[in-house]
Amino acid sequence: MKQALFPLSRPHSYPPYNTEKKDLTIMNSPKPPSPAIECSSMERKCVLIAATIASFLSPYIASSINIALPLIGREFGANAVLLGWIPTTYLLTSAVLLIPFGRLADLYGMRKIFIYGIGVYTGAACLCAFARSVPMLIGCQMLAGVGGAMIYATAVALLTAVFPANERGRVLGINVSAVYIGLSTGPFLGGVLAETFGWRSIFFSIVPVGACAAFFAVMLKIEDTGLKKEKFDSVGALIYGFMLFSLIYGLSLVPEQTAYAFLAAGFAGFLGFVFWEMKAASPVINLRLFRDNHTFALSNLAALINYSATAAVAFLLSLFLQFNKGLSPLAAGSVLVAQPVVMALFSPFAGKLSDRVEPRVVASVGMGLAAVCLLAFSFLTEETPLRNIMAILMVLGLGFALFSSPNTNAIMSSVERRYYGVASGTMGTMRLIGQMLSMGLSMMIFSIFIGRVEITAEYHSELLTSVHTAFSLFSVLCFIGVFASLGRGRVRREEDFEEDVERMCREKTLR
């Protein structure tokens, strides 16, 4: 059956969803979404508030602590390499544990893992504030990464579980918006707190916010018993952790020679992980989700491509604005904030739109906008007006918003409830790997055109060439991502479409 590009131009009927058949048309046909967990509207609001606050915490602390790194270095007399391990440790720990904690949430209950995650994260932030050395701070950041993984593996899963299918896009959009608000406000609030009260105040500021999230999470009383009859695959989790650590750490070292040894180890770990999981009775990741569920597989691939193509945008533009345009760090930051602000404003709208329009269409439009904007950045010159750069950043922010919320909606709607934790963890892992890959590609390009030297005035021309090359490569990646996004298949069924039409007619009649 030929699939329609737009939801209004759809065939008159669909074949039933049948996992036993391998026909691609049947496998790509939409299946009935898992029903929402029975709970009151007040409990749903509690989940939304708790998940929104928790999703704000991690990007806020990650972006604000970068501002405080020079202060931390001066207090402890630490070098740049040691300071770099403070944020890196958090990212590595979170990435390695996301999917294992997602599986634990599926087995023992999402709510339980979510509440524990908030407690661990808040406690770790408090310990960070009392750190007496950089190694101690790194250890506390590792503990925070454990809590962060527990939160990210369950926040989106909980929202998907308690809200009905026709409201998921809206609430997931609010959740994505909270992430972007954390990213955009972190540098500003972190800078104010660090300058006024010292860098430890950044961590102290997390404690009341985390307590508030925990309060609303505890108020939720839902029946979420998980799949306790299945066992947790600890061997698979260890192989997965080794594989992902090697891959992500290797990407962070590119273009050093050591990077390739870690990447080779990661690839070997990947082969071993696939071999083990295919025969495991209760695998950490059911690989059939990727083999048989094309919507799930291609949506995650689209997310990986999107983050790989866009995560380094702020890094590249920050260098261009400060070295080639001669702006101060504060002025450069003021220009760059245009993107996350637009993302935060439009993410709820994009999510709500994906409740009414096929998510792959909305997400593909967003990816297309991103590709055009990245291509526009490849033509930057020292004479390019700042208003033009800000305008492109705003359109890019709109593209991100149109992609992120609908893509999240497509991923979570494509699996049954018993896989929500793993699906949420997989989605977070795609984001982290994409971020590391984006920075790795950027550093490789810099190594080719500039080399390992301090960027001075004589290298500004090479820097501009590097920026042009990186943005050209990223625009091509994003263009390829459009096809991955379009090829994922439909998520919404004809029944869902007809129910939406009936609901909108009823609302119109009541008005």
GULOSE-797806 format. One line per 3 residues: their letters; for each residue x, y, z of C-alpha. Coordinates in nm, 3 decimals, decimal comma, m for minus. Layout:
N
A	X Y Z  ...
END
This chain:
511
MKQ	0,000 0,000 0,000  0,134 0,341 m0,084  0,140 0,568 0,219
ALF	0,010 0,920 0,202  0,235 1,213 0,276  m0,033 1,420 0,447
PLS	m0,294 1,289 0,691  m0,586 1,431 0,494  m0,476 1,251 0,177
RPH	m0,504 0,903 0,323  m0,618 0,568 0,188  m0,966 0,454 0,283
SYP	m0,854 0,157 0,492  m0,555 0,010 0,669  m0,450 m0,351 0,712
PYN	m0,456 m0,464 1,074  m0,136 m0,440 1,275  0,018 m0,786 1,293
TEK	0,364 m0,844 1,435  0,375 m1,199 1,303  0,384 m1,089 0,940
KDL	0,694 m0,934 0,791  0,527 m0,741 0,513  0,667 m0,388 0,528
TIM	0,330 m0,234 0,456  0,175 m0,411 0,752  0,472 m0,340 0,979
NSP	0,455 0,029 0,897  0,081 0,055 0,948  m0,027 0,244 1,259
KPP	m0,131 0,031 1,556  m0,370 0,120 1,835  m0,182 0,323 2,098
SPA	m0,163 0,179 2,448  m0,447 0,319 2,661  m0,358 0,570 2,930
IEC	m0,325 0,452 3,290  m0,645 0,516 3,483  m0,597 0,825 3,699
SSM	m0,772 1,152 3,782  m0,713 1,482 3,604  m0,544 1,612 3,920
ERK	m0,298 1,322 3,914  m0,225 1,391 3,547  m0,147 1,753 3,636
CVL	0,085 1,633 3,914  0,272 1,413 3,665  0,300 1,701 3,418
IAA	0,431 1,943 3,682  0,677 1,691 3,829  0,808 1,580 3,487
TIA	0,837 1,940 3,364  1,035 2,052 3,669  1,257 1,743 3,659
SFL	1,326 1,789 3,286  1,428 2,149 3,354  1,684 2,053 3,621
SPY	1,943 1,863 3,416  1,993 2,108 3,126  1,981 2,401 3,369
IAS	2,262 2,266 3,588  2,463 2,144 3,287  2,453 2,482 3,111
SIN	2,500 2,694 3,426  2,795 2,497 3,564  2,994 2,571 3,245
IAL	2,982 2,939 3,337  3,123 2,860 3,682  3,415 2,642 3,566
PLI	3,670 2,929 3,573  3,571 3,010 3,934  3,601 2,644 4,032
GRE	3,941 2,626 3,864  4,069 2,931 4,052  3,947 2,801 4,389
FGA	4,103 2,455 4,353  4,394 2,544 4,123  4,273 2,292 3,863
NAV	4,387 2,279 3,500  4,154 2,295 3,199  4,163 1,919 3,133
LLG	4,058 1,835 3,490  3,784 2,099 3,480  3,655 1,953 3,154
WIP	3,584 1,627 3,334  3,323 1,795 3,558  3,054 1,824 3,286
TTY	3,189 1,529 3,084  3,151 1,285 3,376  2,785 1,376 3,412
LLT	2,714 1,326 3,042  2,899 0,993 3,023  2,730 0,851 3,333
SAV	2,384 0,957 3,214  2,436 0,816 2,865  2,562 0,478 2,988
LLI	2,275 0,431 3,235  1,977 0,571 3,043  1,859 0,250 2,876
PFG	1,934 0,018 3,173  1,728 0,243 3,399  1,459 0,256 3,133
RLA	1,443 m0,123 3,141  1,433 m0,123 3,523  1,144 0,124 3,504
DLY	0,957 m0,112 3,271  1,020 m0,401 3,512  0,959 m0,237 3,851
GMR	0,751 0,072 3,780  0,821 0,411 3,620  0,694 0,617 3,914
KIF	0,929 0,447 4,159  1,241 0,499 3,944  1,134 0,858 3,872
IYG	1,100 0,949 4,242  1,428 0,778 4,329  1,593 0,967 4,042
IGV	1,478 1,305 4,173  1,605 1,213 4,520  1,946 1,096 4,393
YTG	1,986 1,400 4,166  1,889 1,651 4,437  2,112 1,481 4,694
AAC	2,405 1,476 4,452  2,359 1,848 4,378  2,370 1,918 4,750
LCA	2,691 1,714 4,783  2,844 1,904 4,490  2,792 2,227 4,682
FAR	3,005 2,089 4,968  3,282 1,950 4,745  3,635 2,022 4,875
SVP	3,829 1,925 4,564  3,778 1,876 4,193  3,800 1,492 4,216
MLI	3,529 1,504 4,485  3,318 1,729 4,262  3,367 1,488 3,971
GCQ	3,253 1,198 4,192  2,941 1,391 4,295  2,874 1,469 3,929
MLA	2,890 1,097 3,856  2,623 1,042 4,123  2,419 1,324 3,967
GVG	2,451 1,145 3,633  2,291 0,837 3,792  1,996 1,049 3,909
GAM	1,976 1,228 3,575  1,957 0,896 3,388  1,674 0,780 3,617
IYA	1,482 1,104 3,551  1,531 1,109 3,174  1,445 0,740 3,140
TAV	1,108 0,792 3,310  0,982 1,153 3,276  0,870 1,118 2,913
ALL	0,757 0,759 2,977  0,530 0,870 3,264  0,374 1,147 3,056
TAV	0,308 0,902 2,773  0,157 0,648 3,014  m0,092 0,874 3,197
FPA	m0,210 1,102 2,915  m0,439 0,974 2,634  m0,304 0,958 2,281
NER	m0,483 1,275 2,165  m0,309 1,484 2,438  0,041 1,334 2,435
GRV	0,186 1,570 2,177  0,082 1,874 2,382  0,229 1,753 2,712
LGI	0,545 1,622 2,546  0,582 1,965 2,385  0,562 2,127 2,730
NVS	0,827 1,882 2,851  1,059 1,965 2,559  0,998 2,334 2,625
AVY	1,117 2,287 2,985  1,443 2,139 2,856  1,501 2,439 2,630
IGL	1,414 2,684 2,908  1,677 2,515 3,123  1,933 2,547 2,844
STG	1,856 2,914 2,779  1,827 3,035 3,140  2,116 2,827 3,278
PFL	2,404 3,049 3,160  2,232 3,370 3,273  2,106 3,251 3,614
GGV	2,425 3,054 3,674  2,633 3,362 3,600  2,427 3,578 3,836
LAE	2,442 3,321 4,118  2,813 3,253 4,071  2,907 3,621 4,071
TFG	2,679 3,712 4,362  2,697 3,412 4,596  2,976 3,193 4,454
WRS	2,967 2,883 4,234  2,834 2,659 4,514  2,507 2,851 4,510
IFF	2,428 2,704 4,166  2,405 2,358 4,321  2,218 2,483 4,627
SIV	1,955 2,637 4,395  1,867 2,286 4,274  1,762 2,158 4,617
PVG	1,427 2,344 4,656  1,339 2,284 4,290  1,411 1,911 4,323
ACA	1,208 1,895 4,646  0,914 2,057 4,464  0,933 1,799 4,183
AFF	0,949 1,515 4,437  0,643 1,652 4,621  0,426 1,641 4,308
AVM	0,564 1,299 4,207  0,482 1,148 4,548  0,124 1,279 4,520
LKI	0,074 1,056 4,215  m0,098 0,730 4,314  m0,118 0,515 4,004
EDT	m0,110 0,141 3,949  0,230 0,099 3,788  0,355 m0,244 3,890
GLK	0,579 m0,308 3,590  0,677 m0,653 3,460  0,829 m0,805 3,772
KEK	0,796 m1,158 3,635  1,077 m1,081 3,390  1,439 m1,063 3,508
FDS	1,683 m0,778 3,453  1,961 m0,866 3,207  2,265 m0,757 3,412
VGA	2,518 m0,908 3,170  2,359 m0,727 2,877  2,358 m0,402 3,079
LIY	2,733 m0,438 3,149  2,814 m0,506 2,784  2,594 m0,212 2,684
GFM	2,766 0,016 2,936  3,112 m0,081 2,808  3,002 m0,034 2,446
LFS	2,847 0,308 2,498  3,125 0,438 2,723  3,385 0,341 2,462
LIY	3,189 0,500 2,178  3,104 0,827 2,354  3,444 0,868 2,516
GLS	3,609 0,789 2,185  3,400 1,053 2,009  3,499 1,308 2,274
LVP	3,869 1,241 2,197  3,845 1,283 1,817  4,078 1,363 1,641
EQT	4,339 1,220 1,886  4,487 0,879 1,799  4,357 0,727 2,124
AYA	4,003 0,798 2,006  4,017 0,529 1,740  4,116 0,260 1,991
FLA	3,811 0,345 2,204  3,586 0,357 1,896  3,714 0,014 1,786
AGF	3,645 m0,123 2,136  3,298 0,030 2,121  3,227 m0,134 1,784
AGF	3,343 m0,472 1,920  3,120 m0,415 2,222  2,830 m0,340 1,989
LGF	2,872 m0,672 1,808  2,895 m0,856 2,139  2,588 m0,674 2,270
VFW	2,379 m0,766 1,963  2,490 m1,130 1,988  2,402 m1,148 2,359
EMK	2,069 m0,964 2,335  1,944 m1,182 2,050  1,959 m1,488 2,274
AAS	1,873 m1,327 2,610  1,536 m1,431 2,759  1,469 m1,080 2,899
PVI	1,699 m0,842 2,707  1,788 m0,488 2,814  1,673 m0,375 2,469
NLR	1,435 m0,582 2,262  1,618 m0,547 1,930  1,298 m0,640 1,747
LFR	1,185 m0,284 1,824  1,445 m0,171 1,571  1,407 m0,463 1,332
DNH	1,027 m0,480 1,309  0,906 m0,137 1,422  1,019 0,095 1,145
TFA	0,852 0,398 1,302  1,054 0,351 1,621  1,380 0,278 1,436
LSN	1,360 0,564 1,185  1,235 0,815 1,444  1,540 0,741 1,660
LAA	1,764 0,760 1,354  1,610 1,099 1,270  1,679 1,216 1,628
LIN	2,041 1,099 1,607  2,092 1,281 1,275  1,921 1,595 1,402
YSA	2,137 1,623 1,714  2,452 1,529 1,520  2,382 1,815 1,278
TAA	2,273 2,082 1,524  2,433 2,031 1,867  2,752 2,219 1,771
VAF	2,570 2,524 1,631  2,615 2,733 1,947  2,982 2,628 1,975
LLS	3,062 2,722 1,614  2,872 3,051 1,621  3,024 3,147 1,956
LFL	3,373 3,120 1,804  3,267 3,301 1,487  3,100 3,587 1,675
QFN	3,389 3,639 1,916  3,686 3,589 1,682  3,558 3,689 1,339
KGL	3,300 3,950 1,446  3,492 4,072 1,751  3,201 4,052 1,997
SPL	3,242 4,012 2,372  3,127 3,684 2,537  2,821 3,862 2,680
AAG	2,727 4,010 2,341  2,778 3,674 2,168  2,562 3,503 2,428
SVL	2,289 3,762 2,379  2,281 3,678 2,006  2,279 3,301 2,062
VAQ	1,994 3,312 2,314  1,750 3,385 2,027  1,746 3,018 1,929
PVV	1,652 2,847 2,261  1,394 3,116 2,339  1,207 3,042 2,014
MAL	1,243 2,669 2,080  1,090 2,706 2,426  0,802 2,919 2,296
FSP	0,701 2,698 2,003  0,765 2,346 2,139  0,422 2,319 2,311
FAG	0,253 2,442 1,993  0,445 2,189 1,780  0,357 1,909 2,020
KLS	m0,010 2,001 2,014  0,002 2,019 1,635  0,134 1,661 1,624
DRV	m0,182 1,551 1,809  m0,386 1,664 1,507  m0,143 1,624 1,216
EPR	0,072 1,320 1,141  0,393 1,367 1,352  0,626 1,267 1,068
VVA	0,496 1,557 0,856  0,549 1,818 1,129  0,891 1,676 1,227
SVG	1,005 1,657 0,864  0,911 2,022 0,805  1,115 2,113 1,115
MGL	1,414 1,912 0,991  1,386 2,079 0,651  1,388 2,426 0,810
AAV	1,698 2,328 1,009  1,875 2,210 0,691  1,803 2,542 0,515
CLL	1,927 2,745 0,815  2,246 2,540 0,847  2,311 2,593 0,476
AFS	2,259 2,969 0,525  2,520 2,969 0,804  2,772 2,816 0,562
FLT	2,775 3,154 0,379  2,857 3,367 0,684  3,114 3,643 0,641
EET	3,262 3,902 0,876  3,027 4,157 0,717  2,710 3,955 0,785
PLR	2,477 4,177 0,997  2,395 4,049 1,344  2,023 4,091 1,274
NIM	2,055 3,839 0,988  2,231 3,589 1,216  1,963 3,631 1,483
AIL	1,687 3,591 1,223  1,839 3,263 1,100  1,878 3,146 1,461
MVL	1,510 3,218 1,528  1,401 3,018 1,222  1,641 2,741 1,329
GLG	1,481 2,746 1,675  1,140 2,709 1,512  1,272 2,414 1,310
FAL	1,403 2,249 1,627  1,069 2,298 1,799  0,875 2,153 1,505
FSS	1,104 1,850 1,500  1,164 1,765 1,867  0,813 1,744 2,016
PNT	0,648 1,557 1,723  0,947 1,321 1,694  0,921 1,242 2,065
NAI	0,548 1,186 2,019  0,615 0,949 1,727  0,874 0,745 1,922
MSS	0,661 0,704 2,235  0,340 0,637 2,040  0,504 0,364 1,832
VER	0,561 0,122 2,123  0,348 m0,056 2,380  0,339 0,065 2,739
RYY	0,572 m0,212 2,857  0,849 m0,057 2,644  0,798 0,309 2,746
GVA	1,104 0,313 2,973  1,336 0,164 2,713  1,192 0,391 2,441
SGT	1,248 0,700 2,657  1,602 0,584 2,741  1,681 0,511 2,377
MGT	1,562 0,856 2,275  1,784 1,021 2,539  2,080 0,810 2,429
MRL	2,035 0,923 2,067  2,047 1,282 2,190  2,370 1,236 2,389
IGQ	2,547 1,038 2,115  2,438 1,298 1,860  2,576 1,580 2,076
MLS	2,912 1,407 2,114  2,924 1,320 1,742  2,847 1,681 1,647
MGL	3,131 1,813 1,862  3,363 1,537 1,739  3,301 1,628 1,375
SMM	3,357 1,998 1,452  3,687 1,931 1,630  3,801 1,705 1,344
IFS	3,732 1,984 1,093  3,919 2,234 1,312  4,213 1,993 1,333
IFI	4,226 1,968 0,952  4,203 2,340 0,873  4,356 2,506 1,181
GRV	4,554 2,243 1,371  4,624 2,232 1,745  4,712 2,599 1,789
EIT	4,568 2,890 1,979  4,322 3,085 1,762  4,483 3,422 1,702
AEY	4,419 3,692 1,441  4,635 3,514 1,181  4,406 3,208 1,198
HSE	4,073 3,391 1,164  4,053 3,307 0,794  4,108 2,935 0,864
LLT	3,850 2,954 1,142  3,593 3,095 0,900  3,673 2,816 0,651
SVH	3,624 2,559 0,927  3,289 2,711 1,022  3,175 2,709 0,658
TAF	3,282 2,345 0,615  3,112 2,233 0,937  2,783 2,402 0,856
SLF	2,788 2,265 0,499  2,841 1,911 0,632  2,568 1,956 0,894
SVL	2,320 2,087 0,637  2,378 1,774 0,424  2,324 1,555 0,734
CFI	1,998 1,737 0,810  1,883 1,699 0,450  1,941 1,322 0,475
GVF	1,753 1,329 0,806  1,443 1,460 0,629  1,417 1,133 0,437
ASL	1,464 0,928 0,754  1,186 1,133 0,912  0,950 1,093 0,616
GRG	1,022 0,722 0,582  0,919 0,630 0,936  0,556 0,562 0,840
RVR	0,236 0,683 1,001  0,162 0,687 1,371  m0,200 0,804 1,364
REE	m0,467 0,555 1,264  m0,779 0,630 1,061  m0,981 0,570 1,378
DFE	m0,778 0,834 1,562  m0,838 1,079 1,276  m1,213 1,019 1,280
EDV	m1,226 1,054 1,661  m1,040 1,387 1,636  m1,286 1,512 1,374
ERM	m1,583 1,413 1,592  m1,427 1,576 1,898  m1,356 1,902 1,709
CRE	m1,716 1,903 1,578  m1,851 1,860 1,930  m1,630 2,142 2,059
KTL	m1,748 2,367 1,774  m2,113 2,284 1,849  m2,067 2,363 2,220
R	m1,910 2,700 2,137
END
